Amino acid sequence: MSVVQEALGSVLVRRPRTTAGSALVRGGVLVFASTLVWHASNFAFNAVTARLLGPGGYSELAATVSILYVSSPLLTSIQTLTSRASTSLDVAGSAGQIRRLVRSTASRVVVAGIVVAGAASAGSHQIANFLHLHSGWPIVIVCSGLCLSGVTHCQRGVLQGTRRFGRYSASTVVEASVKVVGAAILVGVFSRSVDAAVLAIPLAAACALVANWTFLRFLPASTSRARDVSVASTGRPLATVTTFVLLALLLSADVLAAKRYLPSHTAGVYAAVSLAGKIVYFATSAFAAFLFPLFSERRERNLDGRSQLALALAAICSCSAVLALAYALVPRLVILPLFGSGYLAATHYLGTIAIAFAGYAVAYLAATYLVAQGARVGAAILVVGAALQLAGLYARHASIAQIVDVQLVVLWATALVLVAAAFRPRRMERRPLVPIAQPEAERLVVQAVDAAAGRVPVLLCGSRALGTASAGSDYDVVVVVPWLAIPCLLRRLRLAARRLTTALGTEVSINPLPVSRIARPQSLYAWKLRRESRVLAAPAGFVLADAGLLRLEPAYEFSYLASAALYLLGGLSDPSLSSADPVALGRAVRKSLLHLAQLRLLRAGRYRESLSDALEALEDVRLQELAAAADEAAFLGVRDEVLEELDVLVRRMRRVDVLRTNLRYVALAALRGRLRLRPALSAARVDCALANAAADLLRSVPSGGGTRIDSDGWCSRRAAVLQEWPDAHPLAAQ
């Protein structure tokens, strides 16, 4: 199973709150507001014309606008591909090419639009007969405006792709406003006909086109003529067009089926039902408009946007649940203000249709994410979904209830499959790492991580990173990955660490760390990484933020002292100091002493990375004597110093945050194939219990050559403590 990276750059580089973060929030608010204005204008357009034209006339208008919806995927694809190309050029530092992109794409769109509009206009009579329309002129008017709409979508795609969300929102508001005002004037003053209503659509597109040229003046002039700039070079045009065509079909096929199979008045009522249901989708569609350039940027940087996708899907489901509940409880408050008393029969179906179009909203966002990732699977899933919808509508169309049931089943089935495809781990495009000089052993570490997890940031920690390592020092490696990918990565990283241990002849550990953890300012482990680690390899744009100051908390003191005790325990193979490996024992004593000295420095508001610097800065005579003592004497002295402070903190911490600590231990142990359910019901923290056990084992080590307890029992308890400790007290969670 392949793993991709999390979006890293903007999270890990510390920026002023008033620049990147606030600009992104402000842009998101503008996009959401303008999208709501756009959809509100659609509702106003439909509500005004429904009242003025009546159910019969409105059914013709709804069928005509549905044809526009079916054609709109071509326009949406133009915007999406232009947005994707603009993002690609912007990330590559070729912003000067974007102006050429607009011109070349717009010229192609105009030519294609004339051809499509001419063909559709020529067949307008046959289309009108199929949909039982009185005239083909509404179809001619709508299709004639496709050229204008194509160019405006191209322009708006550039604004979206370059993340000029303020200008993008203004463009949307201009077109929305002109459409509503134009429809009200044309239908209310000049002619109460479908022709007059649809004429407002190309009129609004023309006004938006003029406004967009003004909004695009920020683009720098192109200084290169080396290559032609095309949207096809940065995406999959066929898959993109197919995706949005099928999404539009899923959105509009029900109204077309109702107009085809139901009586005119009943079809008008269903049009109101469908439009009311689409409110659920319209209310959440801003997520796709706002997140698409962000998904595209992460794709360009070879990063992963699934965490953002998950949050957006959760928000969509929450909003949809609220709207569906309101529809079910007070349907008359929805129908009467929008459509009037002539559509009260629609109130019986609002709750179900709201749930159905919630599925469409989920499907739309998941499909948009797959388009941003350049994946074809979304289009393939939508082909099946659209086929099922058409088959269902063909088989069940005798009443409004049957059409609503088809929508509910098909839209949610398609949505769930698309979401599963979006969250399926896949290997990202191979791109060069940031070149960093490194010895052969570190190069092997990077290669092993790349094979196991893909191109992710690789950090070297501990003495190897600080330059204080001895020949037998171990390699502590951290890889920064999405938190959703960690369960899939644990086994692969563990196997990679074993192979590296064999190849390098020294212990190697590789631990995954979520991006959210390394970016957290008040985290002991993240703070140490930012201060002490060294980046071996990373995608472009990855930078560790400055460490800053650490506010010492009791939990951090406990973590330092417990780790010091576990280092001492790991330096022993049995309860006898005389049989211990001198190299392993000396290394364990130095690590434990370093943790103790660093903790005492942190209490004084200072910090040093190496043992010699820490002892010099601390000016603690007792610790300096222990550092100079023989291994056995140093072990016993450091043990007493550590356990004296650890006992106090264990008593203080054993009842703090018990549930979260123990549940985390149960979950991590389960991921490693060990079932540990009893600690979940314990009244004390499992890591404090293990720290107590480690302290008891260390106290039982005598100063002489004999042993006070059974050696086999002592060794089995030691092995159990060392095995369970990483899950009970994961450093990445501190």
C-alpha angles and dihedrals in degrees: 000000000000124000130208132204132264123240101272117161105074092037098052101040111079110233134175112272092233096060124042100010098043092043091054092048092046091049091050092051091050093050092048092048095047092046090053089049090051094051091041087056089053090052092046090048092051095040094051095045092044091056094045098042100037126220095301096049093039091054088059091047091048091051091049093048089048087060087054089050090053089050093044094079088071088055093044089049090053090052093044095048092045090048091050092048092047091051091049092051093044094050090047091054094247099120089141089069094059094080089056088048091057094049097046094045094045092052092051091046092053092052093045091044092054091051094047093044091049093050093047092047091051090055095041094108093055091046091050091052092049092052094039093244120162093224140018094217095093088057092049091050094048094046092047090061094055093093091057093045092049093056093046090052090050090052092045090050090060091050089049096045094049089047094239088151095165093058091040090055093047090052091052093048093050093055093042093051096048091049094054096041092044093050092048092051098041096046099033098042111022110027135350093217139115089245092061092046096054092045088073090067099065089038090059091047091054092052091047091051092057092046093048094057087059092048091052096058090100090073113107118237115262114255098182131072096175097112143011115253115224136169089225091067094063104041147013104276096184094049091045094050091045091051095052094040090055093044089053090048091052089050098047109026093088093060091047090050091049091051090047100046109022129071115267096256093044090048089054090052090050090049087058091047091050094046092049089051091050088061086079091057095040092051091058103031092097088078091069094046092049099040100042095080089045091051089047093050091051089050090051090051091046091246133133127251100184094110090057089045091053092051092048092049090050090051092049093051091048094050091044092052091053093049094045090051091051091049092052096047103039109017094154091062088060100044102040099054094043104038110005134235093307089075100048091118087072092068092081093066105039099098094051096043090050091056090047094054090045084066089051091052090053091046092049094053093045091048091048090052091052090050090052089052092052092241121153095198092085092061091048092052091048091052089059092043093051091047090052091048094051091046091049094048090048091052099039116036105114095110144009090258093057093051091048091051091052090051093050095052099039099043096049094043090053092045095053093049091048092050091050090051092048093053095044107116113242135175113258126224114290112249132170118270122233103276110248124171110240140161121254096265092054090048089056090050091053092048092050093050091047091054092048103040110009126242101338132145111279118202126191114211140183128026093338090061094043095049094240097107125128124216093272099041115130127240115246107196128182125192120199111222140151112284090233090061097051097087089053093047103049097083095042093050092046091054091046090052091052092051091048091049089056094044097046098037093230136083116281125189124188116191128182119228126192117237090234090060098049090048093051110109098207102050123113096211095044090047092053091048093051090048104038111019128096124217110235096178138350142160116265112282098033112130129161114232120237114278097231120178125328120221103218115228131183090252090057092049090051091050092051095048096042090051089050090053092047090051090055092048091049091054091065129075095187138358093277119091091197092064095046120114104256093216094050092042093050092049091049092050093050093049092048092047091049091054091049093049093046091051092053090048091051089054087059093047095255137104140193127185103211129057095238093049092046094051091046093050093044095051090204107157094197094055091044089054091050091050090055096044127098117274098260094045091044090050094053094044095048090045092056093047093049098044093048091061096034094058091058094050094045090057089048097047104036094091097038120104091345101159098050093044094050096043089051089052092050091050096047093046090051090053088057091050098259120123110216109167103145096071089060088070096043121117092216132059114267093220090055089051090052091046088053090049091050090049091052091050092050093048090053091061105102127217092235132056098271130085129232098205140036108291095215093051091047092050093048091051091047091051091050093050093048092047096049098039099080090056095041094048110019109188092218090064095054 
